[in-house]
Structure formats: structure tokens, C-alpha cells
Amino acid sequence: MDRFLQESAELQRLDDASYRLLRGVRWLAGLCVGLAAAGLDLFATDGHPQRALPLPVGQRLWDLVPMAAVWAVGALLRCRRLRRGVRYHLRSLINRRRWPRIVLGQAAWAMFCALLLTQIPWTDRAVPQIIFWAGLVPTAATIWFDRRKRT
């Protein structure tokens, strides 16, 4: 019985470490939303004129480059080094627990908002500002709240 409790505690620590790995994905998505807003000049700054909208197609496609770099450095390099068993455990954790699914959903929502910001030829800044806040607020609101969530 004592060995079972020890193995259970070790698996719980593995679940916690895997969950922390998934939480890092949400930070990357939030950074991409910020980069999309910066590429679109959503918020006025003192002394600097904002870009004219809509942005040309080349500029909108170029705004995807920093996002790809963030994901390449932040996620792909980290996940590539993971052993196959850890990758399987991540899938198992996502299937077994609720908060990992919420974290991945928030990251997907933030990336969807970032893609909307960069790829639609906006003519006004009001709707993109709403999309920016809609992509950032739900993610940021739970970043500190779910630190100790396990289920």
C-alpha cells in the first residue's frame, strides 16, 4: 500500500509538471496577440502617427513572421526535446483533466484573435481593439487563478 501511495505521488508531480508545460503555451499565445496589436498600431502613442488602414497584404503576411518565431522558439523547440512517454502523458492529461483543456482552449482562442487581427484588412480600429481585448482578457484573467489547479 505504501508503494502505491509513493507511485501516486510521483504521478501527481508528473501531472503538475506537464500542466505547467501546457500553461506556457498560453503565454506564447498572449504574446502573439500583443504582437498582432503592435503590427496593426491599435493604440495611439504620443508623438507617433498611426499607420493608415487597411494594411497592405504584404504587411499583413509579414506580421505572421514574429508569431511563427515565437511559436518556433517557445513551443516547438521545447516539445521536440520531450520524450515520447511525456508526449503521451500530455495527451492523457488533456483527456483526463478539465483545466488543461481550458488552457489549450484559451491559447487557441488567443491565436484565433491574433490571426483575425493580422489577416483581415481592417479600415477602422474600433473592432480590432475589441478583438484584441477579447483575445487577451480571458487568458490573462485566469493565468494567476489557475496556478494551483489540478483537476
ZADO-1210 file (C-alpha; in nm, 4 decimals, padded with zeros to 6 digits):
<atoms>
<atom x="00.0000" y="00.0000" z="00.0000" code="MET" pos="1"/>
<atom x="00.2861" y="00.2359" z="00.0824" code="ASP" pos="2"/>
<atom x="00.4430" y="00.1775" z="-00.2601" code="ARG" pos="3"/>
<atom x="00.1110" y="00.2599" z="-00.4267" code="PHE" pos="4"/>
<atom x="00.0946" y="00.5942" z="-00.2441" code="LEU" pos="5"/>
<atom x="00.4530" y="00.6705" z="-00.3433" code="GLN" pos="6"/>
<atom x="00.3815" y="00.5962" z="-00.7118" code="GLU" pos="7"/>
<atom x="00.0635" y="00.8018" z="-00.6914" code="SER" pos="8"/>
<atom x="00.2570" y="01.0987" z="-00.5526" code="ALA" pos="9"/>
<atom x="00.5156" y="01.0658" z="-00.8300" code="GLU" pos="10"/>
<atom x="00.2430" y="01.0585" z="-01.0939" code="LEU" pos="11"/>
<atom x="00.0838" y="01.3650" z="-00.9350" code="GLN" pos="12"/>
<atom x="00.4157" y="01.5505" z="-00.9644" code="ARG" pos="13"/>
<atom x="00.4368" y="01.4427" z="-01.3299" code="LEU" pos="14"/>
<atom x="00.0832" y="01.5743" z="-01.3857" code="ASP" pos="15"/>
<atom x="00.1793" y="01.9055" z="-01.2236" code="ASP" pos="16"/>
<atom x="00.4936" y="01.9401" z="-01.4361" code="ALA" pos="17"/>
<atom x="00.3012" y="01.8577" z="-01.7526" code="SER" pos="18"/>
<atom x="00.0342" y="02.1109" z="-01.6622" code="TYR" pos="19"/>
<atom x="00.2981" y="02.3804" z="-01.6121" code="ARG" pos="20"/>
<atom x="00.4290" y="02.2970" z="-01.9595" code="LEU" pos="21"/>
<atom x="00.0808" y="02.3482" z="-02.1038" code="LEU" pos="22"/>
<atom x="00.0392" y="02.6775" z="-01.9189" code="ARG" pos="23"/>
<atom x="00.3457" y="02.8097" z="-02.1008" code="GLY" pos="24"/>
<atom x="00.1606" y="02.7700" z="-02.4302" code="VAL" pos="25"/>
<atom x="-00.0940" y="03.0243" z="-02.3120" code="ARG" pos="26"/>
<atom x="00.1776" y="03.2843" z="-02.2537" code="TRP" pos="27"/>
<atom x="00.3007" y="03.2348" z="-02.6094" code="LEU" pos="28"/>
<atom x="-00.0486" y="03.2908" z="-02.7464" code="ALA" pos="29"/>
<atom x="-00.0896" y="03.6064" z="-02.5388" code="GLY" pos="30"/>
<atom x="00.2403" y="03.7357" z="-02.6717" code="LEU" pos="31"/>
<atom x="00.1159" y="03.6731" z="-03.0261" code="CYS" pos="32"/>
<atom x="-00.1975" y="03.8793" z="-02.9581" code="VAL" pos="33"/>
<atom x="00.0252" y="04.1620" z="-02.8368" code="GLY" pos="34"/>
<atom x="00.2440" y="04.1372" z="-03.1460" code="LEU" pos="35"/>
<atom x="-00.0636" y="04.1452" z="-03.3687" code="ALA" pos="36"/>
<atom x="-00.1863" y="04.4609" z="-03.1952" code="ALA" pos="37"/>
<atom x="00.1557" y="04.6214" z="-03.2315" code="ALA" pos="38"/>
<atom x="00.1681" y="04.5349" z="-03.6008" code="GLY" pos="39"/>
<atom x="-00.1699" y="04.6966" z="-03.6525" code="LEU" pos="40"/>
<atom x="-00.0901" y="05.0061" z="-03.4403" code="ASP" pos="41"/>
<atom x="-00.4096" y="04.9609" z="-03.2424" code="LEU" pos="42"/>
<atom x="-00.3326" y="05.2075" z="-02.9688" code="PHE" pos="43"/>
<atom x="-00.2212" y="05.5638" z="-03.0231" code="ALA" pos="44"/>
<atom x="00.1106" y="05.6733" z="-02.8778" code="THR" pos="45"/>
<atom x="00.2207" y="06.0280" z="-02.8075" code="ASP" pos="46"/>
<atom x="00.4117" y="06.1834" z="-03.0934" code="GLY" pos="47"/>
<atom x="00.3861" y="05.8903" z="-03.3328" code="HIS" pos="48"/>
<atom x="00.1197" y="05.8840" z="-03.6045" code="PRO" pos="49"/>
<atom x="-00.0689" y="05.5583" z="-03.6503" code="GLN" pos="50"/>
<atom x="-00.0437" y="05.3598" z="-03.9719" code="ARG" pos="51"/>
<atom x="-00.3128" y="05.4091" z="-04.2305" code="ALA" pos="52"/>
<atom x="-00.5616" y="05.1259" z="-04.2510" code="LEU" pos="53"/>
<atom x="-00.6092" y="04.8876" z="-04.4234" code="PRO" pos="54"/>
<atom x="-00.2580" y="04.7498" z="-04.4203" code="LEU" pos="55"/>
<atom x="-00.1237" y="04.6091" z="-04.7479" code="PRO" pos="56"/>
<atom x="-00.1339" y="04.2327" z="-04.7973" code="VAL" pos="57"/>
<atom x="00.2437" y="04.2041" z="-04.7706" code="GLY" pos="58"/>
<atom x="00.2452" y="04.3779" z="-04.4335" code="GLN" pos="59"/>
<atom x="-00.0359" y="04.1579" z="-04.3033" code="ARG" pos="60"/>
<atom x="00.1528" y="03.8456" z="-04.4096" code="LEU" pos="61"/>
<atom x="00.4763" y="03.9828" z="-04.2647" code="TRP" pos="62"/>
<atom x="00.3009" y="04.0230" z="-03.9281" code="ASP" pos="63"/>
<atom x="00.2803" y="03.6433" z="-03.9144" code="LEU" pos="64"/>
<atom x="00.6613" y="03.6122" z="-03.9083" code="VAL" pos="65"/>
<atom x="00.7099" y="03.7215" z="-03.5438" code="PRO" pos="66"/>
<atom x="00.4258" y="03.4914" z="-03.4386" code="MET" pos="67"/>
<atom x="00.5872" y="03.1987" z="-03.6167" code="ALA" pos="68"/>
<atom x="00.9183" y="03.2818" z="-03.4493" code="ALA" pos="69"/>
<atom x="00.7530" y="03.2918" z="-03.1058" code="VAL" pos="70"/>
<atom x="00.5970" y="02.9512" z="-03.1608" code="TRP" pos="71"/>
<atom x="00.9126" y="02.8031" z="-03.3132" code="ALA" pos="72"/>
<atom x="01.1321" y="02.9106" z="-03.0263" code="VAL" pos="73"/>
<atom x="00.8807" y="02.8765" z="-02.7454" code="GLY" pos="74"/>
<atom x="00.6850" y="02.5652" z="-02.8259" code="ALA" pos="75"/>
<atom x="00.8428" y="02.3590" z="-03.0992" code="LEU" pos="76"/>
<atom x="01.1929" y="02.3531" z="-02.9561" code="LEU" pos="77"/>
<atom x="01.0599" y="02.2667" z="-02.6120" code="ARG" pos="78"/>
<atom x="00.8255" y="01.9947" z="-02.7332" code="CYS" pos="79"/>
<atom x="01.0782" y="01.8450" z="-02.9716" code="ARG" pos="80"/>
<atom x="01.3072" y="01.7588" z="-02.6819" code="ARG" pos="81"/>
<atom x="01.0340" y="01.5790" z="-02.4922" code="LEU" pos="82"/>
<atom x="01.0477" y="01.2054" z="-02.4791" code="ARG" pos="83"/>
<atom x="00.7709" y="01.0048" z="-02.6357" code="ARG" pos="84"/>
<atom x="00.6344" y="00.8997" z="-02.2961" code="GLY" pos="85"/>
<atom x="00.5997" y="01.2609" z="-02.1862" code="VAL" pos="86"/>
<atom x="00.4157" y="01.3451" z="-02.5099" code="ARG" pos="87"/>
<atom x="00.1762" y="01.0581" z="-02.4443" code="TYR" pos="88"/>
<atom x="00.1332" y="01.1780" z="-02.0886" code="HIS" pos="89"/>
<atom x="00.0445" y="01.5284" z="-02.2124" code="LEU" pos="90"/>
<atom x="-00.2283" y="01.3812" z="-02.4317" code="ARG" pos="91"/>
<atom x="-00.3500" y="01.1710" z="-02.1424" code="SER" pos="92"/>
<atom x="-00.3536" y="01.4736" z="-01.9113" code="LEU" pos="93"/>
<atom x="-00.5578" y="01.6723" z="-02.1634" code="ILE" pos="94"/>
<atom x="-00.8070" y="01.3873" z="-02.1940" code="ASN" pos="95"/>
<atom x="-00.8315" y="01.3258" z="-01.8182" code="ARG" pos="96"/>
<atom x="-00.8440" y="01.6716" z="-01.6671" code="ARG" pos="97"/>
<atom x="-01.0544" y="01.9811" z="-01.7213" code="ARG" pos="98"/>
<atom x="-00.8060" y="02.2667" z="-01.6661" code="TRP" pos="99"/>
<atom x="-00.5549" y="02.1513" z="-01.9285" code="PRO" pos="100"/>
<atom x="-00.8368" y="02.1586" z="-02.1841" code="ARG" pos="101"/>
<atom x="-00.9311" y="02.5094" z="-02.0682" code="ILE" pos="102"/>
<atom x="-00.5692" y="02.6225" z="-02.1029" code="VAL" pos="103"/>
<atom x="-00.5439" y="02.4869" z="-02.4569" code="LEU" pos="104"/>
<atom x="-00.8784" y="02.6396" z="-02.5462" code="GLY" pos="105"/>
<atom x="-00.7643" y="02.9798" z="-02.4221" code="GLN" pos="106"/>
<atom x="-00.4422" y="02.9542" z="-02.6211" code="ALA" pos="107"/>
<atom x="-00.6379" y="02.8585" z="-02.9329" code="ALA" pos="108"/>
<atom x="-00.8811" y="03.1475" z="-02.8787" code="TRP" pos="109"/>
<atom x="-00.5960" y="03.3964" z="-02.8344" code="ALA" pos="110"/>
<atom x="-00.4259" y="03.2710" z="-03.1513" code="MET" pos="111"/>
<atom x="-00.7540" y="03.2914" z="-03.3416" code="PHE" pos="112"/>
<atom x="-00.7918" y="03.6538" z="-03.2308" code="CYS" pos="113"/>
<atom x="-00.4301" y="03.7262" z="-03.3292" code="ALA" pos="114"/>
<atom x="-00.4924" y="03.5809" z="-03.6745" code="LEU" pos="115"/>
<atom x="-00.8120" y="03.7827" z="-03.7104" code="LEU" pos="116"/>
<atom x="-00.6214" y="04.0974" z="-03.6209" code="LEU" pos="117"/>
<atom x="-00.3438" y="04.0387" z="-03.8701" code="THR" pos="118"/>
<atom x="-00.5214" y="03.8881" z="-04.1680" code="GLN" pos="119"/>
<atom x="-00.8405" y="04.0890" z="-04.2090" code="ILE" pos="120"/>
<atom x="-00.7965" y="04.4230" z="-04.3908" code="PRO" pos="121"/>
<atom x="-00.9446" y="04.6461" z="-04.1208" code="TRP" pos="122"/>
<atom x="-01.0489" y="05.0002" z="-04.2126" code="THR" pos="123"/>
<atom x="-01.1312" y="05.1148" z="-03.8592" code="ASP" pos="124"/>
<atom x="-00.9568" y="05.0473" z="-03.5270" code="ARG" pos="125"/>
<atom x="-01.2666" y="05.0010" z="-03.3084" code="ALA" pos="126"/>
<atom x="-01.3436" y="04.6378" z="-03.3966" code="VAL" pos="127"/>
<atom x="-00.9770" y="04.5251" z="-03.3844" code="PRO" pos="128"/>
<atom x="-00.9452" y="04.6798" z="-03.0373" code="GLN" pos="129"/>
<atom x="-01.2460" y="04.4775" z="-02.9218" code="ILE" pos="130"/>
<atom x="-01.0944" y="04.1610" z="-03.0724" code="ILE" pos="131"/>
<atom x="-00.7625" y="04.2383" z="-02.9015" code="PHE" pos="132"/>
<atom x="-00.9261" y="04.2676" z="-02.5597" code="TRP" pos="133"/>
<atom x="-01.1463" y="03.9636" z="-02.6270" code="ALA" pos="134"/>
<atom x="-00.8354" y="03.7594" z="-02.7000" code="GLY" pos="135"/>
<atom x="-00.6282" y="03.8877" z="-02.4128" code="LEU" pos="136"/>
<atom x="-00.8637" y="03.9343" z="-02.1161" code="VAL" pos="137"/>
<atom x="-00.9931" y="03.5753" z="-02.0749" code="PRO" pos="138"/>
<atom x="-00.6414" y="03.4416" z="-02.0916" code="THR" pos="139"/>
<atom x="-00.4895" y="03.6984" z="-01.8572" code="ALA" pos="140"/>
<atom x="-00.7775" y="03.6690" z="-01.6118" code="ALA" pos="141"/>
<atom x="-00.7031" y="03.3041" z="-01.5414" code="THR" pos="142"/>
<atom x="-00.3243" y="03.2965" z="-01.5679" code="ILE" pos="143"/>
<atom x="-00.2768" y="03.3553" z="-01.1958" code="TRP" pos="144"/>
<atom x="-00.6070" y="03.2000" z="-01.0921" code="PHE" pos="145"/>
<atom x="-00.5285" y="02.8506" z="-01.2187" code="ASP" pos="146"/>
<atom x="-00.1764" y="02.8238" z="-01.0808" code="ARG" pos="147"/>
<atom x="-00.2787" y="02.5581" z="-00.8301" code="ARG" pos="148"/>
<atom x="-00.5484" y="02.3890" z="-01.0366" code="LYS" pos="149"/>
<atom x="-00.5038" y="02.0204" z="-01.0963" code="ARG" pos="150"/>
<atom x="-00.8435" y="01.8891" z="-01.1989" code="THR" pos="151"/>
</atoms>
